[in-house]
Amino acid sequence: MKNQEFAWCLCFLLASLCNPTWAQPYFDAAGVQYWQSPASYHADSVGEGYIAASFSAPIKLGRRSTLVAGASYDSRELLGASWQKKRLSALTVPITYVIQSSDSSKSLSVSCINRLGYVGSFSSDDTWQLGGAVIGGKRLSPKLFLRAGAYVNQEFFGFYFLPLVGCDWRISERWRLFGLMPSNMRLQHRLNERVNVGMSFRSFSNSFRKPSGGYVKVFDNHLFAYCDAKLASKLVLVMEAGYSDLRRVSDREPAFEFYTESPGPIFKVGLFYRVPLP
């Protein structure tokens, strides 16, 4: 059971590279989330509404290896005074193979990530992206597990390569630091058995194919204060409030490119079926 739960955690991490979340000490078997970032007073500012749903499940192949399949769907709506309303959607299907050493002190995971990213109504015409990730991990002490690897994807704006370095560090009985930079990092403080609070950072870059053949690219950085509360045995409500900094939205056609930088406040809520890991 311990090996299987650890594989679940690594799988969810790799799946989330297309819809980024966290390298986390728990496994979210299923979840839904929503965030809203209103446009500011600037003329070129773009507001954003986002909704997503995801699930994943493991298939045990042997004592030390697991194959994990999952799927996620997300949709964001962009709207601003000088920006024509656009809906950007993505369907992501990752498949991940995870193998561990016999004592669980080392791990290696290899992921193939299939993604359809499109603007407007669903289309399979030139909207497919193939990506992947490789991440290795080593436990240095009972309180510290280090990870390193890389993520690649054939984005519509070109080949995308992202080196990753991260950790899961139990700083003390109540404090914990976990994540993969430069994608995400979370500092968590446990108030009690049901409630955690802390700070989190995440950064992502995604592209979506337009019917005309061009694409829309979204690059963003989020810094949050958050609180997660256990409503039932494995049902967790997550609330976050923070700031979206250096947000850049590009609308690219063969003959021109329009872009806007649109930082601003962001508010987020999610509900997850969460399994804690050892």
PyMOL commands that set and color helices and strands:
alter all, ss='L'
color gray80, all
select helices_A, chain A and resi 2-15
alter helices_A, ss='H'
color red, helices_A
select strands_A, chain A and resi 26-37+46-60+65-80+83-100+106-119+128-141+144-155+158-170+175-181+184-190+195-209+215-230+235-252+257-261+264-276
alter strands_A, ss='S'
color yellow, strands_A
deselect
rebuild
show_as cartoon
